[in-house]
Amino acid sequence: MVALDCRRSSASAAGMRSFDDSHGQHWQAALLDGSYGNVMLVFSPMQSGMIRRRPLQVSTMAEAMAMLAAMDDDGLRAMLLEADPWEPGVDGF
């Protein structure tokens, strides 16, 4: 059983969170398990804008899920600022 902190915007056992940036834009942050143990945090704007990604310094997807679950919205906003624009069909993983 997964306990969710109701004070957060949204949390999920599937490794996905929703939050608002400092400009009020709604985003979804999701974990992406890539090849060779690479885990990315992918930020998708819910209305318009470019998808962004940020590599995580974790060893396993379970560690990434725990990190995401423990992070508050300010932490997500900070990671969004550090994320690079990403076009999955063009840039690959």
N, C-alpha and C positions, 0 to 999 in steps of 0.2 A: 504494500500500500504506500502511495506517495502522499506526503503531507504538503499542501500548498499554502504559501503565505498570501492571504487575501489582500494584504496591503499593496502587493505588486500589481502592475497593470494586467498582466496575464502570464501564467506559467503553465508548462505542459511537460508531462513525462516523456514526450516525444522529442524533447530538445528544441523547443520553439518558444519564443516570447514575443509579446507585442508591447510597444512603448511609444511615447511621443517624444520627438526631439525638442530642442529649446525654442524652435519656431512653431511648434504645435503640429508638425507633420507626423502622421501615424506611420510607424515602421513595424516590420516583423523581422526578428532575428532568429535564424535557424542554423543549426549545426550541420555541416556537410563533411562526411567521412570520406576522404579521398584515398588515393593509392599511397603505398609506402608509409602508412601511419599518419599522413597529413590530415589535420582537422582544421576546417575553416569555419568562421562565424560569418554567415552571409546575411546582409541587411537588404531587405526589399521594401521600397516605399509602397504604401498601400494606395496611393493616388497616382502620382506621376514622379518621374525622376529615375536616376540610374541605380541599378543594383550595385552594392558595394560588398567587399569581402575583406576579412582580416584573418591571417593565420593565427592559430592559438598555439602556445607553447605547452602542449599536453602530450602525454604518452599514449592515452587511450581515449576512446569515445566516452567511456564511463566517467573519466576524469573531466572531460569537456562538459558533459551533462551536469555534473556536480558543480562545476564552475559557473555555468549558465544559471542554474537554479539558485545559487547563492548570491548572484550579482543583483544589485538594485538598479533602478532605472538610470540613476546618475552614472553608474558603471557602464551600462549599455550606451548611453549618450557619449561617454568618453571613448569607448571602442569604435563607435560610429565615426567620430572625428578622425580616428587613426586609420580607418578602413580606406582601401583603394577602390576606385571605380572598376567594375567588372562586367564584361560582356561574355557570358558563358560560351556562346557559339563561336566567338572570335578568339578569346584569350585562353580557352581551355581551363584546366584546374589550376 
